[in-house]
């Protein structure tokens, strides 16, 4: 018999599937296997090479039983001919594999709509996984997501929380495999360093959104998936926006253990992301241009702002005549204090004004809320997207990105150690991965 909590969870999932699922429930149920599975994992496949089969071979069983793989072979009518050729090959070969559901969004008449891509492909697979969890065909309540260039460790399914209902999503540790080509390998190192640099910078600022956003390395709880509307239908950044929403409904847990291995590959399949970044960085290397990171001073401004935002939301005087007036005053005071003497108060206020922060918070947060609820509302509004927008606005206004060695030498939130002086970028990449791993016991999100 279901508990009231389980019944409520199932109601929210049913409601999502009835109203927002890709395809009708009848179509989804046609995909339902007769066999019961312990776990489920979703893989979008867009013109993939044989690495797709290596990924499938690496998927282990878990503590609840065997694993069901859902592969969404996808493309658009205007996709390159090479993508269509590989997709058709996979559509003919994948049905031979056991414990696999093949979803065709690639053959003529079944392609994704114009302008759509990996976000919709993940949503198609995620919705089927959600329906199978609801029906009991999959025992674990977690929807796992990875990519066709990723190798999973043997204990992949054993790391998830079993009883903690406060966790909405989990992020696995990762390591990019460098290609034999020296230029691509160097581009991969720089790219991963930039990912670690950003997350460590956010952690330094005490941001609740300090986690990496990689679609190949995440798992989301079925209830959270339904509550936030599934994967966003975006051609890129769907992982960023999914976790941004998930962080507002529960905790984001950074899992420890052996990292997932991701093959670094050049790609133009999405407007931005790993493949696109590798292309850009490789071109910079060939042109002799330095690879750049966000100016470290930006994180000083962000840290000061998040501290001010917290103090303002929790203030006993909140709710008096002019809440945003008090917030402005706190911004000005912070920039004058010794601790933050390197911050330009006028610039600080101008950036926040340009982003309509003062008026936005005033409209968003009801004065009658209790302090902790106000703080949660404040961080819900000032989310991962606005955090990134703040960083980009400061970059444009004054703090242009710096060459990698200069940025690392000035960053207070990490120690590049001897790796910087020796230009040991591989050593630095591993060093920053270890520094990030030390924070994995700390959960992120607004409920952390």
N, C-alpha and C positions, 0 to 999 in steps of 0.2 A: 504494500500500500504506500502511495506517495505521501511524503510529508507536505505540510502547507508550503514550505520553501520550494520543494521540488515541483509542486503543482504550479506555483507562480512562475518558476523558471520555464516550465514546459509551455505555459500559456504565452509567455513573451516570445518564445521560439516559434510556436504555431502562428502567432500573429504576424511575425516577420515573414515567415514562409508564404503565408497567404497573400500578403500585401506587397512584398518587396523582392521575392525570389526571382532569379533569372530563369525564365521558363515556367511553365505551369507545374503544379504539384504532381499532376499525372505524368508529365514528362520526367520529373525528378524520380518518381517512384519506379519508373521503368528501368532506371539505372540501379535500383536496389538489388544487391546480391542476396542469394539465399543463405549464404554462410554468415556466421557471426564473426566479427573482428574485434580485436582489442583496441586498435589505434587506427587513425586515418591521417594521411598526408596528401597535400595538394601540390601539383607541379604544373605550372604553365609551360608549354613547349611551343616556341615560335621559330621555325626553321632551324631546329637544333641539329647538331652533328651527333656522332656516336657517344658523346659524353652523357647524353640522356640515359643511355642504357647502363653506363657506369654508375650514375646516380641511383637508378632503380636497384641495381645490384647491391648498393651499399646500405639500403634501407633495412634495418634490423627488425625483428619482432620486439615486443615490449613486455612489461610485466603483466599486462592484461590479456596478452595473446598476440596473434598474428596481426600484421599491418596491411590495411587496404590502401593501395595507391590510386589516386585519382589524377589522371594526366589530361590536361586540357590542351589539345593540339589546336592552335589558333593562328589566324592570319586575317588580313583584310583583302578585299578584292584588288586593291592597289598595291599590295605587297610585292616585292621583287619576285621574279620568276624562280630564283634560287630558293626562296623561302617556300613557295608553293611546292616545288619538287621535293624538298625534304619533308614537308608536312605530309604529302601524299604517301611518301615512303613509310613514315611513322604510322599513318592511319592503317596501312596494310600489315605492318609488322607487330604493332603493340597488342592487337587482339590475341596473339598467340601466348602472351605472358599470363601467368597465374596471378590471382589476387590483385587485379587491376581493373579499374573502370576507365574506359576511354571516352572522353567527351569531344565530339567533333565540332569545332568552330573554325574549320579551315577549308573543307571541301566546297565546291560550287553550290551556292544556295544556303550554306551554313556559316559563311564567314562573319567575322565581327563587323559591326557597322563602321562606316567611315569615321576616322578620328579616334577610334577606340583601340585599346591595346591590352597591356599586361594587367591593368587594374580590373577590367571587365573579365578577363580570363581567370584571374584569381577569384573573383566573385562568383563566376559560374561554378567553379570547383568547390569553393567554400560553401555555397548554398546547398550543393548536393551532400557535402560532408555533414552539414548541419542537420539536414533531413534524416540522414542515416543515424546520427547520434540521437535524435528525437525518437526515431522508431525502435531504438535499441539494437540495431544492426552493428553499431560501433559502441563499444563499452566506455571508452574514455571520453570525457566531455571536452577534450582539447582538439582544436583544428590546427594541425601542423602545416606549415608552408615552407617550401624550399624551391630551389631552381635547378635547372638541368645541368648546371656546371658545378654542383656541390656534392661533396662526399660526406656522409654522416658517420659519426662514431658509433661503436657497438652499443653504448649505453645511452643512446640518444633519447629514448622514451622513459628512461628510469629517473630522470632528474626533476621531473615536474612535481609541484606540490600536489598532494593527494587530498588533504583535508582543509587546506586554507582557502576559504571562499572569498577572501578579499583580493586575490590576485586575478587580474583581468587578462594579462598577457605576459608572456615570457620571451626573453631574447637570449639566444644562444651565443657563446663566444665564437669567434671566427678567425680564420687566418687565410689570407690570399696566397695562392701558389703562384710564384713568379714564373713566367714563360722563359724558355731557353734564350729567346731573343733578348739581348742586353738592354736595348732601348725600352721594350715593353716591360721588362722586369723592373727597370728603374722607375718607369711611370707607375707601376703597381705599388712599389714601395712608397713613393711620394703620396699616392692617393690614400693608402692605408694610414700613413702618418697623419694626413689631414683629417681623416675620420676620428682617429684617437685624440688628436689635438682639440677638435671641436667638443667631443664628449667630456674630456678632462677639463676644458675651459668652463663648460656648463656646470660640471660638478663643483668646481672651485667657486662658482657663483651661487651654489645651493639651489640650482634650478631643479624643479621636480620633473623636468623633461630631459634630464641628462642620461640618455641612452642612445645607442646606435640604432638607426632605422634601416635594416636590410631585410628585404622580403624573403631572402633565402634562409634566414636565421630566426624565425619567429613562430610562436604558437599562441593562439588566442582561445580563451574559454568560450564555449558555445553560447552561454548566456550573454557575455559581453559582446560577442560577434553580432548577435541579434539586436541587442540594445542600441548599438551604434550604427546599425544599418549595413553591416557587412563591409566588404572592401569597396572603397570609392572607385567609381568608373573613370579612372584616369590613365593616360598613356604612360605616365611616370610619376613617381612620388607617392604611389598608393600606399606603400609601407609607412612612409612618414605620416600621412594623414590618418591612416588606421590607428597607429600607435598614439598619435596626438589625441584622438577621441578615446581610446582605451585608457589612457592615463587619467582621464577625467571621471571614469567610472570605477576604477579600482587601482590596485598597485601593479606596477611594471616590475617584474622580477628579472634581474640579470643573472643568468644561470652560470655556475662554475663548471669546471671540468675541461675535458679535451675539446679543442675548438673544431667547428665544422671547417672543412677545407674547401675553399672557393677558387676555382680556376679563373685567374684574371684573363679576360679576353676583350679585344677591341670589338666595339659594336655600335651600330647606328640605329638599333631597333627602338630606342626610346629617346625623347628630346633631352633628357639628362639622366644621370645615374652612372654606375660603374663603367660600362662600356664607352659611353660618351666621354666621360672624364678621362679615361685612358687615351682616347683619341686626341683630346685637347692637350694633355700633358706630353704625350709623345711628340706632337707637333712643336710644342715649346722647347723640348729637349733638342730636337733637330735644328731649330732656329737659334739655339743658344740663349734662349730666354730663361730667366730664373723661375723656378716654381715658387708660388707665393701662398702664404697662409694669412688668415685674418690677423690684423694688428692686435697684439695682446692687450693694448690699452682699452680696446672695446669691451673686453671681459671685466675690466675694472669698473667701467660705467654700468655694465649689466649687473654686476654684483652689488654695486651701490644702490641701483634701482630696486632690485629684489628685496634688499634689506629695508629700504624705505617703504616699499609696498607692504611688506609684512608688518612693520611698526604702525603704519597708517591704519591697516585693516584691524589690527588688534588693539588700537588705542582706546582708552576709556572715554576719550573726548569725541570719538566718532559719532556722527549724527548731529553735531552742533551746526550752527548757521551755514557754514560753507565748507563742506567736506573736501572739495577739490581745491579750495583756497588753502586749506591746511596741508594738502598734499604738495601743492606748489611750494609752500613755505619749507616743508621738510626737504624737498629737492634742493632748494637754495641753501639751506643750512648744511646739508650733507657736503655740498661742494666747497663750503668755507671751512669745514673742520680739518684739523691737522691730518687725520687719517686719509682724507680724500683731497688733499691740497692740490693734487695733480689733475683734478677734474675741473673742467670749465663749466661753471654753473649755468652760464648763458646758453652755451651749446646744449647742455643737458636738457634744459627746459625747452629749448627750441625743437629738439628732436622729439621729445614727448608731445609737444604741442602739434607738431607736424603729423604725428601718428594719431592725433585726436585721443590721447590717452586720458587726459583729465575729464573731458566730457564723456568719453566712453565708459569709464569706471563709474561716473556719477549716474549714468543711465542704467548700468548693469546691476549695481549692488543696492538692494533695499536697505535703508538705514536701520530698520527694526531688527535685522538679523543679529544673532549672537556673534561674538568675535571670531570663533573658529569657522563658522559658516561664512562670514564675510571674507575671511582669508581664502577659503575654498572657492568662493565666487570670484575673487580677484585673480587667483591663479587659473581658474577656468577661462576667464577672459584673456588674461595675459598668458597665452599658451605657447606651444612650440612654434607655431606659425608666426605669432607676433614677436617672439624672441628672435627668430631668424630675420624678420623684417627690421627690428631694432638694430641688429648687427649690420645689416646691409645699408640702412639709412646712415648710421655712423660712418661706415666705410666710405660712402659717397660724399658725406659732408666734410670729413676731415681725415679720418684714419684709413688711408688706402692700405691694402694688403701689402705685407712686407715679404721680401725674399726669405725662403725657408730658414736659412741659418740665422738671419737677423731676428725673425719672429721668435724662434726657439730660444735664442739667447736672452730675449727680453721677457719671456713668459714666466710669470711667477707661479703658475699652476703646474709646472712640470720641470723636471731636471733632465736636460739632454745629456748631462755628464760628459764623459770623454768621447762619446759618439759624434758629437758636433765638431769638436776640434779635429777629429780624424776623418770627417766626412764618411763615417760608417753608417750609411743609411739603413742597411739591413739590420745592424745591431740596434740602431735607434728604433726601428719599427718593432722589433721584438721587445725592447725595453718599455716602450709605451704600451704595448699589449699587456705586459705584466703589471704596469702601473694601473691600467684600467681594470685588470682582473682583481686587484686588491679591493676594489669598490663593489665587487659583485654581491657581497653579502648585504649591501644597502639597496633597498627597493626604491623605485621611483614612482612618480604619479602623485595625485592629490590626496590619496588615502594612505600614503606611506607613513 
